[in-house]
């Protein structure tokens, strides 16, 4: 089964993501950007769902560091800021795509499927 890193500091948002992912994927949680970078560097992930606003290190900086070391690893930005400028910043940082919160289950699974399948 494919494994996804969910980088999300907010407990309720993480619980929603577990509901969305639990049937089709294994997943682990990082509570901040630095933790996400460290966990990806340890290996074992097929995709990263990256919250943009997190403590210690924000998601854009974390994405840049992850993509520098693992350019093939898909990273999907998750953010409550659904403006086009936020999308452009996420893509510029190296995110492969973008999902606005609150995350829609079908849209999220379709996007993950596009990058890594089930």
Secondary structure, 3 states (H helix, E strand, C coil): CCEEEEECCCHHHHHHHHHHHCCCCEEEEECCHHHHHHHHHHCCCCEEEEECCCCCCCHHHHHHHHHHHCCCCEEEEEECCCCHHHHHHHHHHCCCEEEECCCCHHHHHHHHHHHHCC
